[in-house]
Amino acid sequence: MTASTRRTVLSLYMRVFRIARSWQAQSGVKGDTEMERNYILQEACTLFRQNQQLTDQESIKRSIEECEARIDIGLHYRNPYPRPVNVPTTAGIGNSERQEAESTAAPEEAGQANILTVI
């Protein structure tokens, strides 16, 4: 790790701790604020320690970018937790299977769809 990369990582680490120190939960409840502050500190310690052994400059750069993105998103939405991944409802079904399922729909359903498209 180069000196500038080390300085960047340490700066991010300190930034996360400063954010945690001044964090206020969106709900305004003191218990929520403490819980979210503890989560921020615990998540930072876990992830920074997990990535401590990285030596490849490309993976270090990706980790830094991920950290910056999580900070920005957390501050913007006032939510310290990572955003859930959007999973489509038809996950695991291929296009041909989806088309077949739609074509084998009950005739009443197909008729209702046709009525709605005409109106």
Rosetta silent file (secondary structure, phi, psi, omega in degrees, C-alpha in Angstrom):
SEQUENCE: MTASTRRTVLSLYMRVFRIARSWQAQSGVKGDTEMERNYILQEACTLFRQNQQLTDQESIKRSIEECEARIDIGLHYRNPYPRPVNVPTTAGIGNSERQEAESTAAPEEAGQANILTVI
SCORE:     score description
SCORE:     0.000 S_00000001
   1 L     0.000  130.400  179.913    0.000    0.000    0.000 S_00000001
   2 L   -76.543  165.776 -178.616    1.400    3.353   -0.986 S_00000001
   3 H   -63.799  -39.380 -179.125    1.614    6.249    1.419 S_00000001
   4 H   -69.348  -36.625  177.481   -1.131    8.196   -0.361 S_00000001
   5 H   -66.522  -42.723  178.499   -3.453    5.165   -0.345 S_00000001
   6 H   -60.685  -42.403  179.251   -2.773    4.624    3.348 S_00000001
   7 H   -63.635  -40.448  178.860   -3.526    8.287    4.032 S_00000001
   8 H   -63.766  -45.082 -179.323   -6.796    8.011    2.048 S_00000001
   9 H   -64.228  -45.381  178.801   -7.889    4.891    3.928 S_00000001
  10 H   -64.002  -36.141  177.177   -7.092    6.401    7.323 S_00000001
  11 H   -64.213  -43.301  177.074   -8.928    9.569    6.338 S_00000001
  12 H   -63.125  -42.059  179.968  -12.008    7.549    5.401 S_00000001
  13 H   -60.287  -45.621  178.812  -11.790    5.599    8.652 S_00000001
  14 H   -67.517  -35.526  178.830  -11.674    8.806   10.689 S_00000001
  15 H   -62.978  -41.602  178.857  -14.491   10.304    8.612 S_00000001
  16 H   -62.822  -41.163  179.656  -16.726    7.339    9.426 S_00000001
  17 H   -67.757  -35.551  175.811  -15.978    7.758   13.140 S_00000001
  18 H   -67.426  -40.313  177.511  -16.777   11.485   12.983 S_00000001
  19 H   -62.476  -43.841 -179.964  -20.048   10.733   11.224 S_00000001
  20 H   -62.768  -38.874 -178.627  -20.923    8.138   13.875 S_00000001
  21 H   -62.971  -37.221 -176.684  -20.140   10.590   16.664 S_00000001
  22 H  -102.607    7.993 -175.626  -22.562   13.201   15.300 S_00000001
  23 L   -66.240  135.973  174.308  -25.163   10.798   13.871 S_00000001
  24 L  -125.038  128.354  179.342  -28.822   11.499   14.669 S_00000001
  25 L   -65.594  147.303 -179.687  -31.499    8.932   13.828 S_00000001
  26 L   -64.640  -30.095 -179.519  -34.203   10.124   11.495 S_00000001
  27 L   -71.906  -23.136 -178.941  -36.856    9.061   14.001 S_00000001
  28 L    83.466   -3.027 -179.893  -35.373   11.344   16.651 S_00000001
  29 L   -79.464  131.692 -176.746  -35.608    8.606   19.288 S_00000001
  30 H   -60.286  -39.020  179.122  -32.514    8.468   21.484 S_00000001
  31 H   -63.978  -39.128  177.633  -32.467    4.655   21.491 S_00000001
  32 H   -65.814  -40.597  179.765  -32.545    4.551   17.692 S_00000001
  33 H   -61.236  -46.020  179.621  -29.701    7.058   17.512 S_00000001
  34 H   -63.973  -41.112 -179.905  -27.514    4.969   19.820 S_00000001
  35 H   -64.247  -42.866  179.973  -28.349    1.773   17.942 S_00000001
  36 H   -69.300  -37.470  176.355  -27.492    3.362   14.582 S_00000001
  37 H   -61.955  -45.625  178.896  -24.269    4.877   15.942 S_00000001
  38 H   -62.966  -38.468  178.413  -23.179    1.488   17.254 S_00000001
  39 H   -62.741  -45.034 -179.915  -24.033   -0.112   13.917 S_00000001
  40 H   -59.135  -47.572 -179.506  -21.915    2.436   12.030 S_00000001
  41 H   -63.868  -45.181 -179.248  -18.919    1.858   14.317 S_00000001
  42 H   -65.203  -43.053 -179.371  -19.256   -1.924   14.254 S_00000001
  43 H   -64.867  -41.239  179.325  -19.693   -2.049   10.463 S_00000001
  44 H   -63.250  -47.863  179.778  -16.675    0.226    9.932 S_00000001
  45 H   -60.041  -45.173 -178.654  -14.449   -1.856   12.197 S_00000001
  46 H   -62.033  -50.630 -175.312  -15.582   -5.100   10.563 S_00000001
  47 H   -70.472  -39.440  179.226  -15.151   -3.945    6.967 S_00000001
  48 H   -67.073  -39.361  177.044  -11.868   -2.103    7.472 S_00000001
  49 H   -67.456  -38.330  179.236  -10.361   -5.095    9.289 S_00000001
  50 H   -62.048  -37.262 -177.707  -11.702   -7.435    6.621 S_00000001
  51 L   -93.929    4.085 -177.128  -10.005   -5.382    3.899 S_00000001
  52 L   -62.076  -31.293 -176.050   -6.821   -4.753    5.869 S_00000001
  53 L   -87.969    1.609 -179.756   -4.950   -7.567    4.112 S_00000001
  54 L   -65.489  136.632  178.567   -5.683   -6.334    0.569 S_00000001
  55 L  -122.702  -23.109  179.850   -2.543   -5.754   -1.474 S_00000001
  56 L   -72.632  125.022 -176.598   -3.869   -5.430   -5.023 S_00000001
  57 H   -60.662  -34.432 -179.049   -4.199   -1.724   -5.882 S_00000001
  58 H   -67.314  -43.038  179.484   -7.332   -2.365   -7.952 S_00000001
  59 H   -70.420  -33.980  176.134   -9.176   -4.100   -5.102 S_00000001
  60 H   -64.630  -43.267  179.550   -8.066   -1.395   -2.662 S_00000001
  61 H   -62.070  -42.758  178.210   -9.404    1.253   -5.032 S_00000001
  62 H   -62.405  -40.692  179.512  -12.757   -0.592   -5.327 S_00000001
  63 H   -65.519  -40.032  177.638  -13.014   -0.834   -1.530 S_00000001
  64 H   -63.737  -44.513  179.689  -12.310    2.891   -1.153 S_00000001
  65 H   -64.440  -38.850  177.715  -14.952    3.727   -3.760 S_00000001
  66 H   -64.091  -41.502  179.410  -17.467    1.433   -2.052 S_00000001
  67 H   -62.958  -46.803  179.029  -16.778    3.103    1.289 S_00000001
  68 H   -61.514  -39.972  179.507  -17.222    6.584   -0.185 S_00000001
  69 H   -65.609  -42.782  179.238  -20.458    5.505   -1.892 S_00000001
  70 H   -65.356  -36.199  176.653  -21.872    4.041    1.327 S_00000001
  71 H   -63.992  -49.497 -178.407  -20.999    7.232    3.196 S_00000001
  72 H   -61.164  -45.075  179.959  -22.663    9.414    0.568 S_00000001
  73 H   -65.603  -43.233  179.606  -25.788    7.250    0.381 S_00000001
  74 H   -61.903  -42.221  179.009  -26.046    6.998    4.167 S_00000001
  75 H   -70.611  -38.524 -178.645  -25.762   10.746    4.621 S_00000001
  76 H   -65.231  -47.516 -177.124  -28.151   11.508    1.787 S_00000001
  77 H   -91.538   -2.066 -177.861  -30.906    9.163    2.956 S_00000001
  78 L    54.305   42.910 -179.207  -30.089    9.507    6.674 S_00000001
  79 L  -138.543  115.513 -175.865  -29.954    5.713    6.866 S_00000001
  80 L   -77.480  -12.723 -174.708  -26.748    3.961    7.983 S_00000001
  81 L   -83.879  147.508  179.670  -27.790    0.538    6.729 S_00000001
  82 L   -64.872  147.409  179.798  -26.803   -0.687    3.257 S_00000001
  83 L   -70.641  138.627  178.296  -29.474   -0.431    0.598 S_00000001
  84 L   -68.470  151.432  178.356  -31.152   -3.738   -0.247 S_00000001
  85 L   -79.697  133.926  179.630  -30.468   -5.213   -3.641 S_00000001
  86 L   -77.372  116.662 -179.941  -33.418   -4.987   -6.013 S_00000001
  87 L  -110.520  120.613  178.957  -34.428   -8.509   -6.962 S_00000001
  88 L   -62.703  151.044 -177.005  -37.004   -8.821   -9.752 S_00000001
  89 L   -70.978  -19.035 -179.886  -40.089  -10.838   -8.899 S_00000001
  90 L  -100.038   29.388 -179.171  -39.526  -13.142  -11.864 S_00000001
  91 L   -61.147  134.900  177.736  -36.056  -14.148  -10.736 S_00000001
  92 L    89.402   -6.526  178.966  -35.073  -17.551  -11.985 S_00000001
  93 L  -106.700  125.684  178.992  -37.624  -17.592  -14.797 S_00000001
  94 L   -77.028  167.852 -179.357  -36.273  -17.268  -18.317 S_00000001
  95 H   -58.820  -44.378 -178.466  -37.994  -15.253  -21.060 S_00000001
  96 H   -65.213  -38.869  178.369  -39.411  -18.341  -22.803 S_00000001
  97 H   -66.764  -39.223  179.751  -40.797  -19.701  -19.517 S_00000001
  98 H   -65.518  -43.641  179.212  -42.331  -16.314  -18.679 S_00000001
  99 H   -64.369  -39.786  178.926  -43.972  -16.072  -22.135 S_00000001
 100 H   -64.324  -41.658  179.229  -45.305  -19.615  -21.824 S_00000001
 101 H   -63.947  -38.082  179.538  -46.785  -18.843  -18.395 S_00000001
 102 H   -70.909  -36.627 -178.095  -48.465  -15.725  -19.797 S_00000001
 103 H   -74.471  -22.842  179.705  -49.828  -17.557  -22.843 S_00000001
 104 L   -94.140   15.519  178.703  -51.339  -20.335  -20.713 S_00000001
 105 L   -66.393  155.632  179.820  -53.286  -17.863  -18.565 S_00000001
 106 L   -58.041  144.218 -178.869  -56.975  -18.522  -18.089 S_00000001
 107 H   -58.662  -33.123  179.006  -59.118  -17.239  -20.980 S_00000001
 108 H   -63.044  -41.324  179.308  -61.049  -14.998  -18.596 S_00000001
 109 H   -65.155  -41.790  179.783  -57.827  -13.273  -17.575 S_00000001
 110 H   -64.810  -39.046  178.204  -56.797  -12.842  -21.192 S_00000001
 111 H   -64.562  -40.009  178.494  -60.228  -11.428  -22.009 S_00000001
 112 H   -64.523  -38.254  179.404  -59.994   -8.941  -19.172 S_00000001
 113 H   -65.681  -38.829  179.088  -56.612   -7.803  -20.415 S_00000001
 114 H   -66.798  -39.210  178.417  -58.028   -7.286  -23.906 S_00000001
 115 H   -61.927  -43.496 -178.305  -60.961   -5.257  -22.560 S_00000001
 116 H   -66.220  -35.667 -179.566  -58.604   -3.042  -20.608 S_00000001
 117 H   -73.813  -26.194  178.155  -56.372   -2.404  -23.586 S_00000001
 118 H   -74.984  -39.132 -177.971  -59.355   -1.416  -25.747 S_00000001
 119 L   -70.374    0.000    0.000  -60.691    1.054  -23.189 S_00000001
